[in-house]
Amino acid sequence: MTELEFADRLRKYRKAKQMTQQELAERLGVSDKSVSRWENGSYPDVAMLGPLARELGVTVDDLLGTVPPLQKLERSDLQNWLSYAFAIGGGILFFLLELFLPILLCYAAYLGLMAYGVYLQKNYTFHSKWFHIGNLVMNFFINLEIAGSIVGFLMILDGWPASISMDAAEKIMFDLMNGGELRLPGCDMAIFLISVARLLLALALTALAAYCIRRWWQGEAIPLKISFTPKNLSIAKLVPMIFPPILAGYWLCFSVDTAVFPIWVYQKQDLVFLALWLLSAAVTVAVLLLSRRRWTLLPAGVMLLYTLSFPRLCASVRSIGLKTGNLYTEANLNPEHYPPFLQADETVLVLAAVICVGYILFCCIKLWNSPPKAEKPGDDTPM
């Protein structure tokens, strides 16, 4: 590689980061003349290559234009992928087997596969924090399914209608307002309480799994340690929080006594909600990617997915006149001229607040590596 090739490469990487020569020089602690000299055909000192590459977001090999040698696939690499296959693939297998096997049998099989994946990760591979993150995320969604079955079973014992199956938690959460014999007094609050109970139970089961894995890992460096750090919050992380209240407020606007939207919004309220939801998702992804908060996409995505349940918390008890734009509560009106529309109550706003609080708590969690504690001198002294 010639000096001019290095200069062209350095100039390209600097402009890609949208930095001036002065800004790059200030970050490196050198003069802008030094940066100008490098971009005009002069090599920097060897000690400066590392900091220069870090500021430009590239590797030293990228700066020098060298191609790193291909690494040989070692046995530990294969075993590392196997640990992912057992832990993450076991979760996928759970959802497939659940279609035609008892859910408790599927859950037991999944726990066995997950345990073997953790065993491989501990004893035969380089310890990866991403393995534990992916494992706990998969474990949460499986526990959410298990929690739904547990809540449904408890509802049957509590005297809910016998037509409710073992998967009643999901059915109640999404269809209780629309089912004939399942329509019970105060069912909107029942939906909210069932949703919260299912979520809390899933979180508790996931926390128990994380605790058991960590306890089993005692005696070595524990790759994953969780701490609660409010300092982790930033403006970029808080931006996705504004959308659940906005989406909940959209449905609450249909509960006022007079029409606040054009008539076509009342006719296409689901499509308008979907458009608002897609816009919220696009803004969330853009803000988190631009601010380099990529790992926050997961909790933000889960939070937005929960907002999709807002329409299920609404009831159709009023209609709007296409000609007059007035709202009517009378039944048996001609739907062609008086189409019904959904409206919500305060429950949807409470649910929005709950998922926002859950998102904040997740963003305050810090995942970090905990090195083993060094033994103090004299620990081995016999008593």
C-alpha positions in Angstrom: 0.0 0.0 0.0 1.4 3.4 -1.0 1.2 6.6 1.1 -1.4 8.0 -1.3 -3.6 5.0 -1.0 -3.5 5.4 2.8 -4.3 9.1 2.5 -7.3 8.4 0.2 -8.6 5.7 2.6 -8.2 8.0 5.6 -10.0 10.8 3.9 -12.9 8.5 2.8 -13.4 7.2 6.4 -13.2 10.7 7.9 -15.9 12.0 5.5 -18.1 9.0 6.1 -18.1 9.9 9.8 -18.9 13.5 8.8 -15.9 14.9 10.7 -13.7 17.8 9.7 -9.9 17.6 10.0 -10.1 19.9 13.0 -12.7 17.7 14.8 -10.6 14.5 14.1 -7.5 16.3 15.3 -9.2 17.4 18.6 -10.4 13.9 19.3 -6.9 12.5 18.7 -5.1 15.3 20.6 -3.0 16.4 17.7 -3.0 19.5 15.5 -5.1 19.8 12.4 -1.9 20.1 10.4 -1.0 16.6 11.3 -4.3 15.3 9.9 -3.9 17.3 6.8 -0.4 16.0 6.4 -1.7 12.4 6.7 -4.3 13.0 4.0 -1.7 14.4 1.7 0.6 11.4 1.6 2.2 10.9 5.0 2.0 8.0 7.4 1.1 8.7 11.1 3.1 7.2 13.9 2.5 3.5 14.6 1.1 4.3 18.1 -1.5 6.6 16.4 -3.0 3.9 14.2 -5.1 2.3 17.0 -6.7 5.6 18.3 -7.2 6.8 14.7 -9.0 3.6 13.7 -11.3 3.8 16.8 -12.3 7.3 16.1 -13.2 6.5 12.5 -15.1 3.3 13.5 -12.9 1.0 11.5 -10.0 -1.5 12.1 -6.3 -0.9 11.7 -6.5 -3.4 8.8 -9.1 -1.3 7.1 -6.9 1.8 7.4 -3.8 0.0 6.1 -5.8 -1.8 3.4 -4.6 -5.3 4.5 -6.8 -8.4 4.3 -6.8 -10.4 7.6 -6.0 -14.1 7.2 -9.0 -16.4 7.3 -9.4 -18.0 10.7 -9.7 -21.7 11.0 -13.0 -23.0 12.4 -12.0 -24.5 15.7 -13.9 -27.1 17.7 -14.9 -24.5 20.3 -16.6 -22.5 17.6 -18.7 -25.5 16.6 -19.6 -26.2 20.2 -20.5 -22.5 20.7 -23.0 -22.7 17.8 -24.3 -26.0 19.3 -25.0 -24.2 22.6 -27.1 -21.6 20.7 -28.8 -24.4 18.7 -29.9 -26.2 21.9 -31.0 -23.1 23.9 -32.6 -21.0 21.1 -33.5 -23.9 18.8 -35.1 -25.7 21.7 -37.4 -22.7 22.2 -38.5 -22.8 18.5 -39.1 -26.5 18.8 -41.3 -25.8 21.9 -43.7 -23.7 19.8 -43.8 -26.4 17.0 -44.5 -29.3 19.4 -47.1 -27.4 21.3 -49.4 -27.7 18.3 -50.0 -31.4 18.9 -48.4 -32.3 22.3 -49.3 -31.4 25.9 -47.8 -28.1 26.8 -46.2 -29.3 30.0 -44.4 -32.1 28.1 -43.1 -29.5 25.6 -42.0 -27.3 28.4 -40.1 -30.1 30.1 -38.3 -30.9 26.8 -37.4 -27.3 26.3 -35.9 -26.9 29.8 -33.8 -30.0 29.1 -32.5 -28.6 25.8 -31.9 -25.2 27.4 -29.9 -26.7 30.3 -27.7 -28.7 27.8 -27.1 -25.5 25.8 -26.0 -23.7 29.0 -23.8 -26.7 29.9 -22.0 -26.4 26.6 -21.6 -22.7 26.9 -20.1 -23.0 30.4 -17.7 -25.9 29.8 -16.8 -26.1 26.2 -17.0 -22.6 24.6 -15.8 -19.1 25.1 -18.4 -17.4 27.3 -20.7 -15.1 25.3 -22.9 -12.5 26.9 -25.1 -12.6 23.8 -25.8 -16.3 24.4 -27.3 -15.4 27.8 -29.3 -12.5 26.4 -30.8 -14.6 23.6 -31.5 -17.5 25.9 -33.4 -15.3 28.4 -35.4 -13.6 25.6 -36.5 -16.9 24.3 -37.2 -18.1 27.8 -39.4 -15.1 28.4 -41.6 -15.7 25.4 -42.0 -19.4 26.3 -42.8 -18.5 29.9 -45.4 -16.1 28.5 -47.1 -19.0 26.8 -46.9 -21.1 30.0 -48.2 -18.3 32.1 -51.2 -18.0 29.7 -52.0 -21.7 30.3 -51.6 -21.4 34.1 -53.8 -18.3 34.3 -56.4 -20.1 32.1 -56.4 -23.1 34.4 -56.8 -21.0 37.5 -59.7 -19.2 35.9 -61.5 -22.5 35.3 -61.0 -23.4 39.0 -62.3 -20.0 39.9 -65.6 -20.7 38.2 -65.2 -19.1 34.8 -67.3 -20.5 31.9 -66.5 -24.2 31.2 -66.2 -23.4 27.5 -62.9 -21.7 28.2 -60.0 -24.0 27.3 -56.5 -24.2 28.7 -55.4 -21.4 26.4 -58.1 -19.2 27.9 -55.7 -16.4 28.9 -55.1 -15.4 25.3 -58.8 -15.8 24.4 -60.0 -13.7 27.3 -57.4 -11.0 26.6 -58.4 -10.6 23.0 -61.9 -11.9 22.5 -63.8 -11.4 25.8 -65.5 -8.2 24.7 -66.8 -9.9 21.5 -67.9 -13.4 22.7 -71.6 -13.9 23.7 -71.5 -16.1 26.8 -68.0 -14.9 27.7 -69.2 -11.3 28.1 -69.0 -10.7 31.8 -69.6 -7.6 34.0 -66.4 -5.5 34.3 -64.7 -7.6 31.6 -62.5 -4.7 30.4 -60.8 -4.6 33.9 -60.7 -8.4 33.8 -58.8 -8.2 30.5 -56.3 -5.8 32.0 -55.8 -7.8 35.2 -55.3 -11.0 33.2 -52.8 -9.4 31.0 -50.8 -8.0 33.9 -51.0 -11.3 35.8 -49.7 -13.2 32.8 -46.9 -10.7 32.2 -45.8 -10.7 35.8 -45.8 -14.5 36.0 -43.7 -14.8 32.8 -41.2 -12.3 34.2 -41.1 -14.2 37.5 -40.4 -17.5 35.7 -37.7 -15.9 33.6 -36.0 -14.3 36.6 -36.1 -17.7 38.3 -34.4 -19.3 35.3 -31.7 -16.5 35.2 -31.1 -17.0 39.0 -30.8 -20.8 38.6 -28.3 -20.4 35.7 -26.2 -17.9 37.7 -26.2 -20.1 40.8 -25.0 -23.1 38.7 -22.3 -20.9 37.3 -20.9 -20.0 40.7 -17.2 -20.6 41.2 -16.3 -19.1 37.8 -16.5 -15.8 36.0 -20.2 -15.3 35.5 -20.7 -13.9 32.0 -24.0 -12.3 32.7 -24.7 -10.2 35.7 -27.7 -7.9 35.9 -27.8 -4.6 37.8 -30.3 -1.8 38.0 -28.7 1.5 36.8 -31.0 4.5 36.2 -28.1 6.3 34.7 -28.5 4.1 31.6 -31.6 6.2 30.6 -31.1 8.8 27.8 -33.3 11.0 25.7 -33.0 8.6 22.8 -34.2 5.6 24.9 -37.1 7.6 26.2 -38.4 8.6 22.8 -40.3 5.3 22.2 -42.2 5.8 25.4 -44.3 8.6 23.9 -46.1 6.3 21.5 -48.1 4.0 23.8 -49.9 7.0 25.4 -50.5 8.6 21.9 -52.0 5.3 20.6 -54.1 4.9 23.8 -55.2 8.5 23.5 -56.3 7.9 19.9 -58.8 5.3 21.1 -60.0 7.4 24.0 -60.9 10.2 21.6 -63.7 8.0 20.3 -65.2 7.9 23.8 -66.1 11.7 23.9 -69.7 12.8 23.4 -69.1 14.6 20.1 -67.2 13.6 17.0 -63.6 14.8 17.1 -62.4 13.2 13.8 -63.8 13.3 10.3 -66.4 10.7 9.5 -64.0 8.6 7.4 -61.8 8.1 10.5 -64.7 6.5 12.4 -65.3 4.2 9.4 -61.6 3.2 9.0 -60.4 3.5 12.6 -58.5 0.2 12.5 -56.6 1.2 9.4 -55.8 4.7 10.9 -54.6 3.0 14.0 -52.4 0.7 12.0 -51.0 3.6 10.1 -50.2 5.4 13.4 -48.6 2.2 14.8 -46.4 1.8 11.7 -45.3 5.4 11.9 -44.5 5.0 15.6 -42.5 1.8 14.8 -40.6 3.6 12.0 -39.7 6.6 14.2 -38.7 4.3 17.1 -36.3 2.3 14.8 -34.9 5.4 13.2 -34.2 7.2 16.6 -32.6 4.1 18.2 -30.4 3.3 15.2 -29.2 6.8 14.7 -28.4 7.1 18.4 -26.6 3.8 18.4 -29.0 2.2 20.9 -29.6 -0.9 18.9 -30.0 -3.3 21.8 -33.0 -1.1 23.0 -34.9 -2.1 19.8 -35.9 -5.3 21.6 -37.8 -3.8 24.6 -39.1 -1.0 22.4 -40.4 -3.6 19.9 -42.1 -5.6 22.7 -43.7 -2.4 24.1 -45.1 -1.6 20.6 -46.3 -5.1 20.1 -48.4 -4.8 23.3 -50.0 -1.7 22.0 -51.5 -3.8 19.2 -53.9 -5.2 21.9 -55.5 -1.7 22.4 -58.3 -2.3 19.9 -59.3 -5.5 21.7 -59.9 -3.4 24.9 -62.6 -1.4 23.0 -66.3 -2.0 22.7 -68.7 -1.1 19.9 -71.6 0.6 21.7 -72.2 3.7 19.5 -72.7 4.6 15.9 -72.1 7.6 13.8 -74.4 9.1 11.2 -72.8 9.4 7.8 -74.9 12.4 6.8 -75.1 14.3 10.1 -71.9 13.2 11.8 -73.8 12.8 15.1 -73.2 10.0 17.5 -76.0 7.6 18.5 -76.3 5.0 21.2 -79.5 3.3 19.9 -79.3 -0.3 18.9 -80.5 -1.9 15.6 -79.6 1.1 13.5 -78.9 0.5 9.8 -75.1 -0.1 9.6 -74.9 1.2 6.1 -76.0 4.7 7.2 -75.0 4.5 10.9 -71.8 2.4 11.1 -70.7 1.3 14.6 -67.3 2.2 15.8 -65.0 1.1 18.7 -64.4 3.2 21.8 -62.2 2.6 24.9 -62.2 3.6 28.5 -59.5 4.5 31.0 -58.2 0.9 31.0 -56.3 1.3 27.7 -54.5 4.3 29.2 -53.6 2.3 32.4 -52.2 -0.5 30.2 -50.2 2.0 28.2 -48.7 3.4 31.5 -47.9 -0.2 32.7 -46.0 -1.1 29.5 -44.2 2.2 29.6 -43.0 1.6 33.2 -41.9 -1.9 32.2 -39.9 -0.4 29.3 -38.2 2.1 31.6 -37.3 -0.7 34.1 -35.8 -2.8 31.2 -33.8 0.2 30.0 -32.3 0.7 33.5 -31.0 -2.9 33.5 -27.3 -3.2 32.8 -25.7 -6.4 31.6 -22.1 -6.7 32.3 -19.3 -9.2 32.8 -18.3 -10.0 36.4 -14.7 -11.2 36.8 -14.0 -13.7 39.5 -13.0 -12.3 42.8 -9.3 -12.5 43.6 -8.5 -14.6 46.6 -7.2 -12.6 49.6 -3.7 -13.4 50.9 -4.0 -15.8 53.8 -7.2 -17.5 52.6 -5.5 -20.8 52.4 -4.0 -20.6 55.8 -5.1 -23.6 57.9 -7.0 -22.8 61.1 
